[in-house]
Amino acid sequence: MSTKQAGMLFKTKTLYLYLQNLQTTCKSHINPNFPHQIKHISNLKVVWRKDKKLDQAIENDKQYKLCARVVKEVLNEPGQVIPFRYLEKRRERLRLNIKITTFLNRYPGLLEKYYDRIKPKTNPVLFLRPTDGLRDFLEEENNIYAYNEELIVAKLCKLLMMSKEKVLSVDKLAHVKREFGFPNNFLVDLVPKYSNYFKVVGYPGEGKSFLELNSWNPEFAKSVIQLRAEEEAKLTGISVRPNFDVKLPSGFFLRKEMREWVRDWLELDYISPYEDVSSLDQSSPEMEKRTTGVFHELLSLSINKRVAVPILGKFSNEYRFSNAFSTVFTRHSGIFYLSLKGGIKTAMLREAYKDSELIDRDPLLEIKDRFVELLDKGKSERAEQLRVQKEEVKKDIEMMALRRNTVGKYDRESLNHRFLIMCS
């Protein structure tokens, strides 16, 4: 059995043992044969618990995100150049707590200095522009997007297919493009190219335009959980019921009442995020299962398997989220983690991580890997330059000391000679 097969079989057994340990005695609150119903969701509370390892995953990306923000600011300027002093004035908006000069020294592979005139007949001022290394990266980025075009189209279709009306605001999609790995020009290039799937309606450029699904692809209407169940069934030869992979963090315990609720809730049939649920009661356990499935699918489609809660909240109406939707992430602590790192609530998919490392890697993460390589290369070159400069300074100091010693020797010999003459 291969490592992948063993891993999938282990996940199946883990969920099975989890349910067994909870001593499941009832299945569905809507089945009249069962003695009691699942308790109302709003009465159940789970205390939030900090997970340092998952918080570290967010901390590890601080450098990357900071550099990406500064680079984006320059690339969005006309001609992709910016006066040095303009960028310095924008530090607060960019959440950059160091001076631009310090930033350039710390990350030398991104931007280079040069002098130019802002207007004719004015004195030259200091400008910044992308380095050759950054331009090479931008070319690589375009190639990676082109190579993964089918994946990007599938993601965009899935986001539309999960929505209530199969329509999403263009502005909202543009706002989350980085979370899901969409290129900057996806609305201009991809949407017209795949007119069989998409069409833009409304008034583009006025904040009232929408992207609408043109056709339904049944291949896209399978969630990650459903695909996982199908794959495990193929590998084991046993029919596997789609369900969530639940794994509580070490040292985390649920109260008895909550354990019983989770036990019964997991026994409910899985509801695909692509199914029509207009008939479900918003406060029902079935709707809770569907909402959890939508969040699971959204996080699975995201690049880093995590999305800031305020961003998810922008789509509350489109995906039928309740006003208190964020409580899902703490109530189902074995599926999600709600990080408070950086003062922002971020929903994370537990199964996608091992400690602080992302193990469920999206192909589009190659772009981030290449950018980090560019940062590391710039740091290495900078470190080598500093080492050479340090060696040169050290040699200069040694030469100066040698000259002083030599001059001192000659002075002492001259004085001795003069003294002997005087004494003779």
C-alpha positions as CSV (number, residue, x, y, z in Angstrom):
1,M,0.0,0.0,0.0
2,S,1.4,3.4,-1.0
3,T,1.9,6.3,1.5
4,K,-1.1,8.2,0.0
5,Q,-3.3,5.1,0.3
6,A,-2.3,4.5,3.9
7,G,-2.9,8.2,4.8
8,M,-6.4,8.1,3.4
9,L,-7.2,4.8,5.1
10,F,-5.9,6.3,8.4
11,K,-8.2,9.3,8.0
12,T,-11.2,7.0,7.5
13,K,-10.3,5.0,10.5
14,T,-9.7,8.1,12.6
15,L,-13.2,9.4,11.9
16,Y,-14.7,6.0,12.6
17,L,-12.9,5.6,15.9
18,Y,-13.9,9.2,16.8
19,L,-17.6,8.4,16.4
20,Q,-17.2,5.1,18.2
21,N,-15.6,6.8,21.2
22,L,-18.5,9.1,21.4
23,Q,-20.8,6.1,21.7
24,T,-23.2,7.2,19.1
25,T,-26.8,6.2,20.1
26,C,-28.9,8.3,17.8
27,K,-28.7,9.4,14.2
28,S,-31.0,12.1,12.9
29,H,-33.3,14.5,14.7
30,I,-35.7,14.4,11.9
31,N,-36.1,10.6,12.0
32,P,-39.2,9.7,14.1
33,N,-37.7,6.5,15.3
34,F,-35.0,8.2,17.3
35,P,-35.9,9.0,21.0
36,H,-34.7,12.6,21.0
37,Q,-33.7,15.5,18.8
38,I,-30.4,17.4,18.5
39,K,-30.4,20.4,20.8
40,H,-30.7,23.9,19.5
41,I,-27.4,25.3,18.2
42,S,-27.6,28.6,19.9
43,N,-27.6,27.0,23.3
44,L,-24.2,25.4,22.8
45,K,-21.0,27.2,23.6
46,V,-17.4,26.2,23.1
47,V,-14.6,28.2,24.8
48,W,-12.0,29.5,22.4
49,R,-8.5,28.0,22.9
50,K,-5.2,29.4,21.5
51,D,-3.3,27.1,19.1
52,K,0.3,28.5,19.0
53,K,1.4,26.2,16.1
54,L,-1.4,27.4,13.8
55,D,-0.8,31.0,14.9
56,Q,2.8,30.5,13.9
57,A,1.7,29.7,10.4
58,I,0.3,33.2,10.1
59,E,3.3,34.7,11.7
60,N,5.6,33.0,9.2
61,D,3.9,34.8,6.3
62,K,4.3,38.4,7.8
63,Q,7.5,39.0,5.8
64,Y,6.1,37.8,2.6
65,K,2.9,39.8,2.9
66,L,4.7,43.0,3.8
67,C,7.0,42.7,0.8
68,A,4.1,41.9,-1.5
69,R,2.2,45.0,-0.3
70,V,5.1,47.3,-1.0
71,V,5.8,45.7,-4.4
72,K,2.2,45.9,-5.4
73,E,2.2,49.6,-4.5
74,V,5.0,50.3,-6.9
75,L,3.6,48.0,-9.7
76,N,0.3,49.9,-9.6
77,E,2.0,53.2,-10.4
78,P,2.1,54.5,-14.0
79,G,5.2,53.0,-15.6
80,Q,5.7,50.8,-12.5
81,V,8.0,53.5,-11.0
82,I,7.5,55.8,-8.0
83,P,9.3,58.7,-6.4
84,F,11.1,57.6,-3.3
85,R,9.5,60.3,-1.1
86,Y,6.0,59.3,-2.3
87,L,6.5,55.7,-1.1
88,E,7.9,57.0,2.2
89,K,4.7,59.0,2.8
90,R,2.6,55.9,2.3
91,R,4.3,53.8,5.0
92,E,1.4,54.1,7.4
93,R,-1.1,52.9,4.8
94,L,1.1,50.0,3.9
95,R,1.5,49.1,7.6
96,L,5.3,49.4,7.2
97,N,6.9,50.3,10.5
98,I,10.4,50.8,9.1
99,K,11.7,53.5,6.8
100,I,11.9,52.9,3.1
101,T,15.7,53.0,3.2
102,T,15.7,50.3,5.8
103,F,13.3,48.3,3.8
104,L,15.4,48.5,0.7
105,N,18.5,47.4,2.6
106,R,16.7,44.6,4.2
107,Y,15.1,43.3,1.0
108,P,17.6,44.4,-1.7
109,G,16.3,42.1,-4.5
110,L,13.0,43.9,-5.0
111,L,13.5,47.6,-5.8
112,E,16.4,49.6,-7.2
113,K,17.1,53.4,-6.9
114,Y,17.6,55.8,-9.8
115,Y,17.3,59.5,-10.5
116,D,14.8,61.1,-12.8
117,R,12.7,64.2,-13.2
118,I,9.0,64.3,-12.1
119,K,8.4,67.2,-14.6
120,P,10.6,68.6,-17.4
121,K,13.0,71.3,-16.3
122,T,12.8,70.2,-12.6
123,N,15.7,68.9,-10.6
124,P,16.2,65.1,-10.7
125,V,14.8,63.2,-7.7
126,L,15.2,59.7,-6.3
127,F,12.9,57.1,-7.9
128,L,12.3,53.4,-7.3
129,R,11.6,50.7,-9.9
130,P,11.5,46.9,-10.0
131,T,14.9,45.1,-10.1
132,D,15.6,42.7,-13.0
133,G,15.1,39.9,-10.5
134,L,11.6,41.1,-9.7
135,R,10.8,41.5,-13.4
136,D,11.9,37.9,-14.0
137,F,9.6,36.8,-11.1
138,L,6.7,38.6,-12.6
139,E,7.3,36.7,-15.9
140,E,7.4,33.5,-13.9
141,E,4.2,34.4,-12.1
142,N,2.4,34.9,-15.5
143,N,3.6,31.5,-16.6
144,I,2.4,29.8,-13.4
145,Y,-1.0,31.4,-13.8
146,A,-1.2,30.2,-17.5
147,Y,-0.2,26.7,-16.5
148,N,-2.9,26.5,-13.9
149,E,-5.6,28.3,-15.9
150,E,-8.0,25.3,-15.7
151,L,-7.7,25.2,-11.9
152,I,-8.4,28.9,-11.7
153,V,-11.5,28.6,-13.9
154,A,-12.8,25.6,-11.8
155,K,-12.3,27.6,-8.6
156,L,-14.2,30.6,-10.0
157,C,-17.0,28.3,-11.2
158,K,-17.2,26.6,-7.8
159,L,-17.5,30.0,-6.0
160,L,-20.4,30.9,-8.2
161,M,-22.1,27.4,-8.0
162,M,-22.1,27.6,-4.2
163,S,-23.8,31.0,-4.1
164,K,-27.5,31.4,-3.7
165,E,-28.3,33.0,-7.1
166,K,-25.2,31.7,-8.9
167,V,-24.1,35.3,-9.1
168,L,-21.3,37.2,-7.2
169,S,-20.4,40.9,-7.2
170,V,-17.4,41.7,-9.4
171,D,-16.0,44.0,-6.7
172,K,-16.2,41.3,-4.1
173,L,-14.4,38.8,-6.3
174,A,-11.7,41.3,-7.1
175,H,-11.3,41.9,-3.4
176,V,-10.6,38.1,-2.7
177,K,-8.6,37.3,-5.7
178,R,-5.4,36.9,-3.7
179,E,-7.0,34.5,-1.2
180,F,-8.1,32.2,-4.0
181,G,-5.2,32.7,-6.4
182,F,-6.8,34.6,-9.2
183,P,-4.5,36.8,-11.4
184,N,-5.0,40.5,-11.4
185,N,-6.6,40.4,-14.9
186,F,-8.9,37.4,-14.5
187,L,-12.0,39.5,-15.1
188,V,-10.5,41.0,-18.3
189,D,-8.8,37.9,-19.7
190,L,-10.3,34.7,-18.3
191,V,-14.0,35.6,-18.1
192,P,-14.4,36.6,-21.8
193,K,-12.2,33.5,-22.8
194,Y,-14.6,31.2,-20.9
195,S,-17.9,32.7,-22.0
196,N,-19.4,29.2,-21.8
197,Y,-19.1,29.4,-18.0
198,F,-19.3,33.2,-17.2
199,K,-20.9,36.4,-18.2
200,V,-20.6,39.9,-16.7
201,V,-23.9,41.7,-16.1
202,G,-24.7,45.2,-14.8
203,Y,-22.5,48.2,-15.1
204,P,-18.7,47.4,-15.0
205,G,-16.7,50.2,-13.4
206,E,-19.6,51.6,-11.4
207,G,-19.6,49.1,-8.6
208,K,-22.8,47.5,-9.8
209,S,-21.5,44.7,-12.0
210,F,-21.8,41.0,-11.3
211,L,-20.3,37.8,-12.5
212,E,-23.0,35.2,-13.4
213,L,-22.7,31.5,-14.0
214,N,-23.6,30.6,-17.6
215,S,-23.5,26.8,-17.3
216,W,-23.4,24.2,-14.6
217,N,-20.5,21.7,-14.8
218,P,-21.4,18.6,-12.7
219,E,-17.7,17.8,-12.4
220,F,-17.2,21.0,-10.4
221,A,-20.2,20.3,-8.2
222,K,-18.2,17.8,-6.0
223,S,-16.8,19.1,-2.7
224,V,-13.3,18.2,-1.4
225,I,-15.1,16.0,1.2
226,Q,-17.1,14.1,-1.5
227,L,-14.0,13.6,-3.7
228,R,-12.1,12.4,-0.6
229,A,-14.8,9.8,0.2
230,E,-14.8,8.6,-3.4
231,E,-11.1,8.2,-3.5
232,E,-11.0,6.3,-0.2
233,A,-13.8,4.0,-1.4
234,K,-11.7,3.2,-4.5
235,L,-8.6,2.5,-2.4
236,T,-10.3,0.4,0.3
237,G,-13.2,-1.2,-1.7
238,I,-15.5,-0.1,1.0
239,S,-18.3,2.5,0.6
240,V,-17.3,5.6,2.5
241,R,-19.9,8.1,3.7
242,P,-18.8,11.7,3.1
243,N,-18.1,13.5,6.3
244,F,-15.8,15.9,8.0
245,D,-12.3,14.9,9.2
246,V,-12.6,15.8,12.9
247,K,-9.4,16.0,15.0
248,L,-9.4,18.0,18.2
249,P,-6.1,19.6,19.1
250,S,-4.0,18.0,21.9
251,G,-5.3,18.9,25.3
252,F,-8.6,20.2,24.0
253,F,-11.8,18.7,25.5
254,L,-15.5,19.3,24.9
255,R,-18.1,19.4,27.7
256,K,-20.4,16.3,27.8
257,E,-23.4,18.3,26.3
258,M,-21.3,19.5,23.4
259,R,-19.8,16.0,22.8
260,E,-23.3,14.6,22.6
261,W,-24.4,17.3,20.1
262,V,-21.3,16.8,17.9
263,R,-21.9,13.1,18.0
264,D,-25.5,13.4,16.7
265,W,-24.6,16.2,14.3
266,L,-21.8,14.1,12.7
267,E,-24.4,11.4,12.1
268,L,-26.5,13.7,10.0
269,D,-26.2,13.2,6.3
270,Y,-23.5,15.4,4.7
271,I,-25.0,18.2,2.7
272,S,-22.9,19.3,-0.3
273,P,-22.3,23.1,-0.5
274,Y,-23.4,22.8,-4.1
275,E,-26.9,21.5,-3.2
276,D,-30.0,23.8,-3.2
277,V,-30.9,24.3,0.5
278,S,-33.6,27.0,0.1
279,S,-36.0,24.7,2.0
280,L,-33.9,24.3,5.1
281,D,-34.5,26.3,8.3
282,Q,-31.6,28.7,9.0
283,S,-31.4,27.5,12.6
284,S,-31.6,23.7,11.9
285,P,-28.7,21.3,12.5
286,E,-28.9,20.4,8.8
287,M,-28.3,24.0,7.8
288,E,-25.4,24.1,10.3
289,K,-24.0,21.0,8.5
290,R,-24.4,22.7,5.1
291,T,-22.9,26.0,6.3
292,T,-19.9,24.1,7.8
293,G,-19.6,22.4,4.5
294,V,-19.5,25.7,2.6
295,F,-16.8,27.1,5.0
296,H,-14.8,23.9,4.6
297,E,-15.0,24.1,0.8
298,L,-14.2,27.9,0.7
299,L,-11.1,27.3,2.9
300,S,-10.1,24.3,0.8
301,L,-10.3,26.4,-2.4
302,S,-8.2,29.2,-0.8
303,I,-4.4,29.3,-1.4
304,N,-3.4,29.0,2.2
305,K,-6.4,27.1,3.5
306,R,-7.3,30.1,5.6
307,V,-9.3,33.3,5.1
308,A,-9.8,36.3,7.3
309,V,-13.3,36.2,8.8
310,P,-14.2,39.8,7.7
311,I,-13.6,38.7,4.1
312,L,-15.9,35.7,4.5
313,G,-18.5,38.0,6.0
314,K,-18.7,40.0,2.8
315,F,-20.4,37.0,1.2
316,S,-22.9,36.3,4.0
317,N,-25.9,37.0,1.8
318,E,-24.6,35.1,-1.2
319,Y,-23.8,32.0,0.8
320,R,-26.7,32.2,3.3
321,F,-24.5,32.8,6.4
322,S,-26.2,33.8,9.6
323,N,-25.2,37.0,11.4
324,A,-23.3,34.9,14.0
325,F,-21.6,32.7,11.4
326,S,-18.1,33.0,12.9
327,T,-19.3,30.9,15.9
328,V,-19.1,27.9,13.6
329,F,-15.3,28.0,13.7
330,T,-15.2,27.7,17.5
331,R,-18.1,25.3,17.8
332,H,-16.4,22.9,15.4
333,S,-12.9,23.2,16.8
334,G,-12.0,19.8,15.5
335,I,-12.5,21.1,11.9
336,F,-11.5,24.7,12.1
337,Y,-9.3,27.0,14.1
338,L,-10.1,30.7,14.7
339,S,-6.8,32.6,15.0
340,L,-6.7,36.0,16.5
341,K,-3.1,36.7,15.4
342,G,-2.4,40.2,14.3
343,G,-5.7,41.5,15.7
344,I,-7.7,39.9,12.9
345,K,-9.9,36.8,13.1
346,T,-8.7,34.2,10.6
347,A,-10.5,31.0,9.9
348,M,-8.1,28.1,9.3
349,L,-8.7,24.5,8.1
350,R,-7.1,22.2,10.7
351,E,-6.7,19.2,8.4
352,A,-4.6,21.2,5.9
353,Y,-1.8,21.8,8.5
354,K,0.7,19.8,10.4
355,D,1.8,22.0,13.3
356,S,2.6,25.3,11.6
357,E,3.4,23.8,8.1
358,L,0.8,23.7,5.3
359,I,0.7,20.1,4.0
360,D,-2.3,20.5,1.7
361,R,-0.6,22.7,-0.8
362,D,-2.3,24.5,-3.7
363,P,-0.5,24.4,-7.0
364,L,-0.7,28.2,-7.2
365,L,1.5,28.4,-4.0
366,E,4.4,28.0,-6.4
367,I,4.1,31.8,-7.0
368,K,4.7,32.5,-3.3
369,D,7.6,30.0,-3.3
370,R,9.3,31.9,-6.2
371,F,8.8,35.2,-4.5
372,V,10.3,33.9,-1.2
373,E,13.2,32.6,-3.3
374,L,13.7,36.1,-4.7
375,L,13.7,37.5,-1.1
376,D,16.2,34.9,0.0
377,K,18.5,35.5,-3.0
378,G,18.5,39.3,-2.3
379,K,19.3,38.7,1.3
380,S,22.2,36.3,0.4
381,E,23.6,38.8,-2.1
382,R,23.3,41.6,0.5
383,A,25.0,39.4,3.1
384,E,27.9,38.7,0.7
385,Q,28.3,42.4,-0.1
386,L,28.4,43.2,3.7
387,R,31.0,40.4,4.2
388,V,33.2,41.7,1.4
389,Q,32.9,45.3,2.8
390,K,33.7,44.1,6.3
391,E,36.8,42.3,4.9
392,E,37.9,45.4,3.1
393,V,37.5,47.5,6.2
394,K,39.4,45.0,8.2
395,K,42.3,45.0,5.7
396,D,42.3,48.8,5.7
397,I,42.6,48.9,9.5
398,E,45.4,46.3,9.4
399,M,47.3,48.4,6.8
400,M,46.9,51.6,8.8
401,A,48.1,49.9,11.9
402,L,51.1,48.4,10.0
403,R,51.9,51.9,8.6
404,R,51.8,53.4,12.1
405,N,54.0,50.7,13.5
406,T,56.5,51.1,10.6
407,V,56.6,54.9,11.0
408,G,57.0,54.5,14.7
409,K,59.9,52.1,14.2
410,Y,61.7,54.5,11.9
411,D,61.1,57.4,14.3
412,R,62.6,55.4,17.2
413,E,65.7,54.4,15.2
414,S,66.2,58.0,14.1
415,L,66.0,59.3,17.7
416,N,68.5,56.6,18.9
417,H,71.0,57.5,16.1
418,R,70.7,61.2,17.0
419,F,71.2,60.4,20.7
420,L,74.4,58.4,19.9
421,I,75.8,61.3,17.8
422,M,75.1,63.7,20.6
423,C,76.8,61.5,23.1
424,S,79.9,60.9,21.0
